[in-house]
Amino acid sequence: MKQQIVQLALVVKDYDEAIAFYTQKLGFQLLEDTPLSETKRWVVIAPSGSPCKLLLAKAANERQFTAIGNQTGGRVFLFLHTDDFWRDYHNMVSKGIHFVRQPSEEAFGIVAVFEDLYGNLWDFIQPSAIAPQI
């Protein structure tokens, strides 16, 4: 059996502010923005060429609001790979992306940790050529 994860839900406060952050600051593509009701939209974003997409899901109740920015209890939530760490790192810093752990060289590649507009933590990684993909 062949399976793969192709989409993850990311709980957000507001569709438009989340779209602006991910498309303007991280350079993601807006792949779909379809109204489903007066308050709900199907919003899908992804880095260019990525097989995995993010569904931006607007919090609809108090339980969901408490998960915004802390979907993994303070651990790194998502892993963004790049083919040119320093190019993209400097671009992200110039656009106001806040890095909570500065770049370091590890056996698997160059890595730093940034937070998104809600505080979710992301590993930003340029994998080394010989390391297995993480």
DRENDO-1510 file (C-alpha; in Angstrom, 1 decimal, always signed):
<recs>
REC; n; res; u; v; w
REC; 1; MET; +0.0; +0.0; +0.0 .
REC; 2; LYS; +1.3; +3.4; -0.9 .
REC; 3; GLN; +0.3; +6.3; +1.3 .
REC; 4; GLN; +1.5; +9.9; +1.9 .
REC; 5; ILE; +0.4; +12.9; +3.9 .
REC; 6; VAL; -0.4; +15.6; +1.5 .
REC; 7; GLN; -2.1; +18.3; +3.6 .
REC; 8; LEU; -2.0; +19.5; +7.2 .
REC; 9; ALA; -4.5; +21.8; +9.0 .
REC; 10; LEU; -3.1; +24.9; +10.6 .
REC; 11; VAL; -5.4; +26.7; +13.0 .
REC; 12; VAL; -5.4; +30.5; +12.4 .
REC; 13; LYS; -7.1; +33.5; +13.9 .
REC; 14; ASP; -7.9; +35.1; +10.5 .
REC; 15; TYR; -7.7; +33.9; +7.0 .
REC; 16; ASP; -6.5; +37.1; +5.4 .
REC; 17; GLU; -3.8; +37.9; +7.9 .
REC; 18; ALA; -2.5; +34.3; +7.6 .
REC; 19; ILE; -2.6; +34.4; +3.8 .
REC; 20; ALA; -0.7; +37.7; +3.8 .
REC; 21; PHE; +2.0; +36.3; +6.2 .
REC; 22; TYR; +2.6; +33.0; +4.4 .
REC; 23; THR; +2.5; +34.5; +0.9 .
REC; 24; GLN; +4.3; +37.8; +1.4 .
REC; 25; LYS; +6.8; +36.9; +4.1 .
REC; 26; LEU; +7.6; +33.3; +3.4 .
REC; 27; GLY; +6.8; +33.3; -0.4 .
REC; 28; PHE; +4.3; +30.5; -0.2 .
REC; 29; GLN; +1.7; +30.2; -3.0 .
REC; 30; LEU; -2.0; +30.6; -2.4 .
REC; 31; LEU; -3.4; +27.5; -4.2 .
REC; 32; GLU; -7.0; +27.8; -3.3 .
REC; 33; ASP; -9.4; +30.2; -1.5 .
REC; 34; THR; -12.9; +28.9; -1.8 .
REC; 35; PRO; -15.8; +30.2; +0.4 .
REC; 36; LEU; -17.7; +27.4; +2.0 .
REC; 37; SER; -20.2; +29.5; +4.1 .
REC; 38; GLU; -20.4; +33.1; +5.4 .
REC; 39; THR; -17.7; +32.4; +7.9 .
REC; 40; LYS; -15.7; +29.4; +6.6 .
REC; 41; ARG; -13.3; +29.2; +3.6 .
REC; 42; TRP; -11.2; +26.4; +2.2 .
REC; 43; VAL; -7.7; +28.1; +2.0 .
REC; 44; VAL; -4.7; +26.0; +0.9 .
REC; 45; ILE; -1.1; +27.3; +0.7 .
REC; 46; ALA; +2.2; +25.7; +0.0 .
REC; 47; PRO; +5.9; +26.5; -0.7 .
REC; 48; SER; +6.5; +26.5; -4.5 .
REC; 49; GLY; +6.7; +22.9; -5.8 .
REC; 50; SER; +5.9; +21.3; -2.4 .
REC; 51; PRO; +3.9; +18.1; -2.4 .
REC; 52; CYS; +2.7; +18.9; +1.1 .
REC; 53; LYS; +0.2; +21.7; +1.6 .
REC; 54; LEU; -1.2; +23.6; +4.5 .
REC; 55; LEU; -5.0; +24.1; +5.0 .
REC; 56; LEU; -5.5; +27.4; +6.9 .
REC; 57; ALA; -8.4; +26.6; +9.2 .
REC; 58; LYS; -9.9; +29.6; +11.0 .
REC; 59; ALA; -10.6; +28.8; +14.7 .
REC; 60; ALA; -14.4; +28.4; +15.2 .
REC; 61; ASN; -14.6; +27.9; +19.0 .
REC; 62; GLU; -12.8; +28.5; +22.3 .
REC; 63; ARG; -10.9; +25.1; +22.2 .
REC; 64; GLN; -9.6; +25.9; +18.7 .
REC; 65; PHE; -8.6; +29.4; +19.6 .
REC; 66; THR; -6.5; +28.0; +22.5 .
REC; 67; ALA; -4.5; +25.9; +19.9 .
REC; 68; ILE; -3.5; +28.9; +17.8 .
REC; 69; GLY; +0.2; +29.2; +17.9 .
REC; 70; ASN; +0.6; +26.1; +20.1 .
REC; 71; GLN; -0.6; +23.2; +18.1 .
REC; 72; THR; +2.3; +21.0; +19.3 .
REC; 73; GLY; +2.6; +22.1; +22.9 .
REC; 74; GLY; +5.6; +24.4; +22.2 .
REC; 75; ARG; +7.6; +21.9; +20.1 .
REC; 76; VAL; +8.7; +22.6; +16.6 .
REC; 77; PHE; +5.6; +22.0; +14.4 .
REC; 78; LEU; +6.7; +22.1; +10.8 .
REC; 79; PHE; +9.9; +21.6; +8.9 .
REC; 80; LEU; +10.7; +23.8; +5.9 .
REC; 81; HIS; +13.5; +22.7; +3.6 .
REC; 82; THR; +15.5; +25.0; +1.3 .
REC; 83; ASP; +18.1; +24.5; -1.4 .
REC; 84; ASP; +19.9; +27.7; -0.3 .
REC; 85; PHE; +19.8; +28.4; +3.4 .
REC; 86; TRP; +21.6; +31.7; +3.5 .
REC; 87; ARG; +19.7; +33.3; +0.6 .
REC; 88; ASP; +16.4; +32.4; +2.2 .
REC; 89; TYR; +17.4; +33.1; +5.7 .
REC; 90; HIS; +18.6; +36.7; +4.9 .
REC; 91; ASN; +15.4; +37.2; +2.8 .
REC; 92; MET; +13.2; +36.0; +5.8 .
REC; 93; VAL; +15.1; +38.2; +8.3 .
REC; 94; SER; +14.6; +41.2; +6.0 .
REC; 95; LYS; +10.9; +40.6; +5.9 .
REC; 96; GLY; +10.7; +40.5; +9.7 .
REC; 97; ILE; +10.6; +36.8; +10.4 .
REC; 98; HIS; +11.6; +36.2; +14.0 .
REC; 99; PHE; +14.2; +33.4; +14.5 .
REC; 100; VAL; +14.1; +32.0; +18.0 .
REC; 101; ARG; +17.2; +29.8; +17.4 .
REC; 102; GLN; +20.0; +31.1; +15.3 .
REC; 103; PRO; +21.5; +29.1; +12.4 .
REC; 104; SER; +23.8; +26.2; +13.3 .
REC; 105; GLU; +25.6; +23.5; +11.3 .
REC; 106; GLU; +24.5; +20.0; +12.2 .
REC; 107; ALA; +25.3; +16.6; +10.8 .
REC; 108; PHE; +22.0; +16.7; +8.8 .
REC; 109; GLY; +22.6; +20.3; +7.5 .
REC; 110; ILE; +22.1; +23.9; +8.4 .
REC; 111; VAL; +19.2; +24.6; +10.7 .
REC; 112; ALA; +17.5; +27.5; +12.4 .
REC; 113; VAL; +14.1; +27.8; +14.2 .
REC; 114; PHE; +11.6; +30.6; +13.4 .
REC; 115; GLU; +8.1; +31.4; +14.6 .
REC; 116; ASP; +5.2; +32.2; +12.4 .
REC; 117; LEU; +2.8; +35.1; +13.0 .
REC; 118; TYR; +1.0; +33.1; +15.8 .
REC; 119; GLY; +4.1; +31.6; +17.4 .
REC; 120; ASN; +4.2; +28.1; +15.9 .
REC; 121; LEU; +7.8; +27.0; +15.7 .
REC; 122; TRP; +9.3; +25.9; +12.4 .
REC; 123; ASP; +12.6; +24.2; +11.7 .
REC; 124; PHE; +14.2; +25.9; +8.6 .
REC; 125; ILE; +16.7; +23.5; +7.1 .
REC; 126; GLN; +19.1; +23.1; +4.2 .
REC; 127; PRO; +19.8; +19.3; +4.3 .
REC; 128; SER; +23.4; +18.3; +3.8 .
REC; 129; ALA; +24.0; +16.3; +0.6 .
REC; 130; ILE; +24.9; +13.1; +2.5 .
REC; 131; ALA; +22.4; +13.2; +5.3 .
REC; 132; PRO; +19.1; +11.4; +5.1 .
REC; 133; GLN; +16.2; +13.7; +4.6 .
REC; 134; ILE; +14.5; +14.6; +7.8 .
</recs>
